[in-house]
Amino acid sequence: MKHAALVLRATLLSLLMSGLVWSQAPAGAISGFVADATGARIRAASVVVISQETGLKRPVLTSNAGEFVVAALLPGRYGVTADAEGFKQLVREAIVEAGSTTDVNLVMQVGASTESVTVESASPQIQYESHEVNGRITRLQIEGLPVNGRNYLEFIKLEPGAQPPVKTTANRILMPLLGSPVGNNGSRTRITVDGGSVMEVGTGGSALGFSQEVVQEFQVSTVNIDLSADAAASGAVNVATRSGTNDLHGSGFFFFRDHHLAAYPALHRNPFNPDPFFQRKQFGVSIGGPLHRDRAFFFWQLRAS
């Protein structure tokens, strides 16, 4: 079985989306305030959010209350720069995750604007604006942890209340989660990829499967999911795929397992088949880079098994 995945992303996506990020959106947001050393808010301060991977720039001005919000940011690392007359430039790093808002509060020091102060990075912490129970599987986990069959949905078992995904008819995958109604087998767990539903109409379950090489990270919501996840009886899984960056990069992979490297299933011994044959091979390549530097990018992957 062979398939190719092509992902194109441009800053147009960010420009078309506005307002605060919803819990199941395939993007995140950065919000906060700008103040001086006494705590007084600074209005009309210039704040620029820059992606460290793609160079995307999102400039905003603080409100009369000294607050700012930059929504529709793809998951990744960003630099947040604040400038105001009579204050030193302030630079802070921030991490954005899918479906989360990262608080970046900037306290500026009096001085020449040609001087710069860099402070520690910020990452999403407690979400005060939402009561849902959720967690995230990061790219570091996807790259570093082994899963059977290299199915990215297997990583959901790392989250409390999640059960192993189940393959069923028509190549669908069911995802049972905590809080499922009696008799629900996970077919009504909502699974979205970059904001679009991949659910089988009528029977339920995920109707789209692809390599974990394509997945950047995903969010698992088990209780009190946001209404933006659409109708879901048990929970929601929000997948954000990988994108190219300003740097051209690629990788190749080959995974091999067979019965010589695996122990005999102790609880399923068959005296008539003492050495059952088993073999699994998966290999492929991926490449990503810029179509137009700082503006549009591509990511392509080919896998065979």
C-alpha positions as CSV (number, residue, x, y, z in Angstrom):
1,M,0.0,0.0,0.0
2,K,1.4,3.3,-1.0
3,H,0.2,6.8,-0.5
4,A,1.6,10.4,-0.6
5,A,0.8,13.3,1.7
6,L,1.1,16.8,0.5
7,V,0.6,19.7,2.9
8,L,0.6,23.3,1.7
9,R,0.2,26.2,4.2
10,A,0.4,29.9,3.6
11,T,0.0,33.0,5.8
12,L,-3.3,33.5,4.1
13,L,-4.7,31.0,6.6
14,S,-3.6,33.2,9.5
15,L,-4.9,36.4,7.9
16,L,-8.4,34.9,7.3
17,M,-8.9,33.6,10.9
18,S,-9.5,36.2,13.6
19,G,-10.6,36.4,17.2
20,L,-9.6,34.2,20.1
21,V,-8.7,30.6,19.3
22,W,-11.3,27.9,20.0
23,S,-10.4,24.8,21.9
24,Q,-10.6,22.4,18.9
25,A,-9.0,24.7,16.3
26,P,-5.8,23.4,14.6
27,A,-4.0,26.5,15.8
28,G,-3.2,28.4,19.0
29,A,-2.9,32.0,20.2
30,I,-0.7,34.3,22.2
31,S,-2.3,36.9,24.5
32,G,-1.0,39.1,27.3
33,F,-0.3,42.7,28.3
34,V,2.5,45.2,28.2
35,A,3.3,47.2,31.3
36,D,6.1,49.2,32.9
37,A,8.0,48.3,36.1
38,T,5.3,49.8,38.3
39,G,2.6,47.7,36.7
40,A,1.0,50.5,34.8
41,R,-0.3,49.3,31.4
42,I,1.2,50.8,28.2
43,R,-1.3,51.5,25.5
44,A,-0.5,51.5,21.7
45,A,2.8,49.6,22.3
46,S,4.0,47.7,19.2
47,V,4.0,43.9,19.6
48,V,5.3,41.7,16.9
49,V,5.0,37.9,17.0
50,I,7.5,36.1,14.7
51,S,7.6,32.4,13.9
52,Q,11.1,30.9,14.4
53,E,10.4,28.2,11.8
54,T,8.7,30.2,9.0
55,G,9.5,33.8,9.7
56,L,5.8,34.7,9.7
57,K,5.3,38.1,11.3
58,R,2.1,39.2,13.0
59,P,2.2,42.9,14.3
60,V,-0.4,44.3,16.7
61,L,-0.9,47.3,18.9
62,T,-1.9,47.0,22.6
63,S,-5.4,48.3,23.5
64,N,-6.2,51.1,25.9
65,A,-5.9,48.5,28.6
66,G,-2.4,47.6,27.4
67,E,-3.6,44.1,26.2
68,F,-3.0,42.2,23.0
69,V,-4.1,39.0,21.3
70,V,-2.6,37.3,18.3
71,A,-4.8,34.4,17.1
72,A,-4.6,31.6,14.5
73,L,-0.9,30.7,15.1
74,L,0.3,27.3,13.9
75,P,1.9,25.1,16.6
76,G,5.6,25.9,17.1
77,R,8.1,28.3,18.7
78,Y,7.7,32.1,18.4
79,G,9.5,35.3,19.3
80,V,7.4,38.1,20.9
81,T,9.0,41.6,20.6
82,A,7.5,44.7,22.3
83,D,8.5,48.3,21.5
84,A,7.3,51.5,23.2
85,E,8.6,55.0,23.2
86,G,11.0,55.6,26.2
87,F,11.4,51.9,26.9
88,K,14.0,49.3,26.1
89,Q,12.9,46.8,23.5
90,L,11.7,43.5,25.1
91,V,12.1,40.1,23.5
92,R,10.5,36.9,24.8
93,E,10.1,33.4,23.3
94,A,6.8,31.6,23.4
95,I,5.6,28.1,22.6
96,V,2.2,27.7,20.9
97,E,0.2,24.5,21.0
98,A,-2.9,23.5,19.1
99,G,-6.1,24.6,20.8
100,S,-4.3,26.6,23.6
101,T,-3.7,30.2,24.4
102,T,-0.2,31.1,25.7
103,D,0.0,34.0,28.1
104,V,2.9,36.3,27.4
105,N,3.0,39.3,29.8
106,L,5.7,41.8,29.0
107,V,7.1,44.2,31.6
108,M,9.3,46.8,30.0
109,Q,12.2,48.8,31.5
110,V,12.8,52.5,31.0
111,G,15.7,53.2,28.6
112,A,16.7,53.8,25.0
113,S,14.7,51.8,22.4
114,T,18.0,50.7,20.8
115,E,18.7,48.6,23.9
116,S,17.1,45.1,24.1
117,V,16.1,42.9,27.0
118,T,15.5,39.2,26.5
119,V,13.5,37.2,29.1
120,E,12.7,33.5,29.6
121,S,10.3,31.7,27.2
122,A,6.6,31.2,28.0
123,S,4.5,28.0,27.4
124,P,0.8,27.2,27.8
125,Q,-0.1,26.5,31.4
126,I,-3.5,26.4,33.2
127,Q,-6.3,27.3,30.9
128,Y,-8.6,29.6,32.9
129,E,-11.0,30.2,30.0
130,S,-12.0,26.6,29.6
131,H,-13.2,23.7,31.8
132,E,-12.4,20.9,29.5
133,V,-10.1,18.0,30.4
134,N,-7.5,17.5,27.7
135,G,-3.9,16.8,27.0
136,R,-1.4,16.9,24.1
137,I,0.8,14.5,22.3
138,T,3.9,16.4,21.1
139,R,6.2,15.9,18.1
140,L,9.0,14.9,20.5
141,Q,6.8,12.0,21.8
142,I,5.8,11.0,18.3
143,E,9.4,10.8,17.1
144,G,10.8,9.2,20.2
145,L,8.3,6.6,21.3
146,P,7.6,3.3,19.5
147,V,4.0,2.3,18.7
148,N,2.7,-0.9,17.1
149,G,2.1,-0.4,13.4
150,R,3.3,3.3,13.6
151,N,-0.4,4.4,13.9
152,Y,-0.3,7.9,15.4
153,L,-3.6,7.3,17.2
154,E,-1.9,4.7,19.4
155,F,-0.2,7.6,21.2
156,I,-3.6,8.5,22.6
157,K,-3.1,5.8,25.3
158,L,-0.6,8.2,26.9
159,E,-3.5,10.3,28.1
160,P,-5.6,9.4,31.2
161,G,-9.0,8.0,30.3
162,A,-8.1,7.0,26.7
163,Q,-8.4,3.4,25.6
164,P,-6.6,1.7,22.7
165,P,-7.9,2.6,19.3
166,V,-9.9,-0.2,17.6
167,K,-9.9,-1.1,13.9
168,T,-13.2,-2.1,12.5
169,T,-15.0,-2.5,9.2
170,A,-14.4,-0.3,6.1
171,N,-10.9,0.4,7.4
172,R,-12.3,2.7,10.1
173,I,-10.7,3.3,13.5
174,L,-12.8,3.8,16.7
175,M,-11.4,5.9,19.6
176,P,-13.0,5.1,23.0
177,L,-12.5,7.9,25.5
178,L,-13.5,8.6,29.1
179,G,-17.1,9.7,29.5
180,S,-18.4,7.7,26.6
181,P,-22.2,6.9,27.0
182,V,-23.2,3.4,27.8
183,G,-22.9,1.3,24.6
184,N,-20.7,3.8,22.8
185,N,-17.7,2.0,21.4
186,G,-15.7,5.2,20.4
187,S,-17.4,5.6,17.0
188,R,-18.7,9.0,18.1
189,T,-15.4,10.4,19.2
190,R,-14.8,13.4,16.9
191,I,-11.5,13.3,15.1
192,T,-10.4,16.4,13.1
193,V,-7.3,17.0,11.0
194,D,-6.3,20.7,10.6
195,G,-9.9,21.6,11.5
196,G,-11.7,19.3,9.1
197,S,-13.6,16.2,10.2
198,V,-12.4,12.8,9.0
199,M,-15.3,10.9,10.5
200,E,-17.2,8.3,8.5
201,V,-20.7,9.6,7.8
202,G,-23.4,7.5,9.6
203,T,-21.4,4.7,11.1
204,G,-18.7,6.9,12.7
205,G,-15.1,6.3,13.4
206,S,-12.0,7.8,11.7
207,A,-12.1,7.1,7.9
208,L,-8.6,8.6,7.2
209,G,-5.3,7.0,8.2
210,F,-1.9,8.4,7.5
211,S,1.7,8.1,8.7
212,Q,2.8,9.5,12.0
213,E,5.5,11.3,10.0
214,V,2.9,13.8,8.9
215,V,1.6,14.6,12.4
216,Q,3.1,17.6,14.2
217,E,1.0,17.2,17.4
218,F,-2.5,16.5,18.5
219,Q,-4.9,17.4,21.3
220,V,-7.1,14.9,23.1
221,S,-10.2,16.2,24.9
222,T,-12.1,13.7,27.1
223,V,-14.5,15.8,29.3
224,N,-16.3,19.1,28.6
225,I,-15.1,19.4,25.1
226,D,-15.7,22.7,23.3
227,L,-18.7,23.1,21.0
228,S,-16.3,24.0,18.1
229,A,-15.5,20.3,18.0
230,D,-19.0,19.7,16.5
231,A,-21.3,16.9,17.7
232,A,-19.4,14.3,19.7
233,A,-20.7,11.8,22.1
234,S,-17.5,11.0,24.0
235,G,-14.6,13.2,23.2
236,A,-12.5,14.9,20.5
237,V,-9.1,14.4,18.9
238,N,-7.6,17.5,17.2
239,V,-4.7,16.8,14.9
240,A,-2.3,19.4,13.5
241,T,-0.2,18.2,10.6
242,R,3.4,19.2,9.9
243,S,4.4,22.1,7.6
244,G,7.5,23.2,5.8
245,T,9.8,25.9,7.1
246,N,12.2,28.4,5.6
247,D,14.9,25.7,5.7
248,L,14.7,22.8,3.2
249,H,14.8,19.6,5.2
250,G,14.0,15.9,4.6
251,S,14.3,12.5,6.2
252,G,14.0,8.8,5.3
253,F,12.9,5.9,7.5
254,F,12.8,2.1,7.4
255,F,11.2,0.0,10.2
256,F,11.4,-3.7,10.2
257,R,10.0,-6.4,12.5
258,D,9.8,-10.2,12.1
259,H,9.2,-13.4,14.1
260,H,13.0,-13.8,14.6
261,L,13.0,-10.6,16.6
262,A,9.8,-11.1,18.6
263,A,8.9,-13.5,21.4
264,Y,6.2,-16.1,21.0
265,P,2.8,-14.9,22.3
266,A,2.8,-16.7,25.6
267,L,-1.0,-16.7,26.1
268,H,-1.8,-17.7,22.5
269,R,0.4,-20.7,22.0
270,N,-0.6,-23.1,19.3
271,P,1.0,-26.6,19.5
272,F,0.4,-27.1,15.7
273,N,2.3,-23.9,14.9
274,P,5.3,-23.5,17.2
275,D,7.0,-20.9,15.0
276,P,4.4,-18.6,13.5
277,F,5.6,-16.4,10.7
278,F,5.4,-12.6,11.2
279,Q,6.9,-9.8,9.3
280,R,6.2,-6.0,9.1
281,K,8.1,-3.5,6.9
282,Q,7.5,0.2,6.6
283,F,9.6,2.7,4.8
284,G,9.3,6.1,3.2
285,V,10.7,9.6,2.8
286,S,9.6,13.1,3.6
287,I,10.7,16.6,2.5
288,G,9.6,20.1,3.4
289,G,10.7,23.6,2.7
290,P,9.6,27.1,1.4
291,L,7.6,27.8,-1.7
292,H,8.1,31.5,-1.0
293,R,10.3,32.4,1.9
294,D,8.5,33.7,4.9
295,R,5.1,33.3,3.1
296,A,4.2,29.8,1.8
297,F,5.6,26.4,2.5
298,F,5.2,22.7,1.5
299,F,5.5,19.3,3.2
300,W,5.5,16.0,1.2
301,Q,5.7,12.5,2.3
302,L,5.7,9.1,0.6
303,R,5.3,5.9,2.6
304,A,5.1,2.2,1.6
305,S,4.4,-0.9,3.6
